[in-house]
Amino acid sequence: MLIAFQGAVFALVLLSFVLIVAVPVALASPGEWERSQRLIYAGAALWTSLIIVIGVLDSVVANQA
């Protein structure tokens, strides 16, 4: 279970870096927001889901220790 927790945290960090770069670029480029709006919303939904999954996994891992 610890490996799943670490994998989820790694995925969250990686996705955060991608969103940190992608969102400002999409907002600053003319016409880019309309093209990438669904992708950015999907990334934000995935980011939120990872936060919830990490919270659940953290409680499971903490109870095993």
C-alpha positions, 0 to 999 in steps of 0.5 A: 500500500505504501508503493501506491501512496508514493506513486500517487504523490509522485503523480500529483507532483508531476501533474502539478508541474505540468499544470503550472506550465500549461495553464499560464501558457493557455491563458496568455496565448491568443486562441489557445484557451478555447482549444485547450479548455477541456484538457485543462479542466480534465487536468484540474479534475484529475488533480482534485481526484489525486488529492482525495485519493492521497488523503484516503491512502494516507489514512490507510498507510498511517493505520498500518504503521 
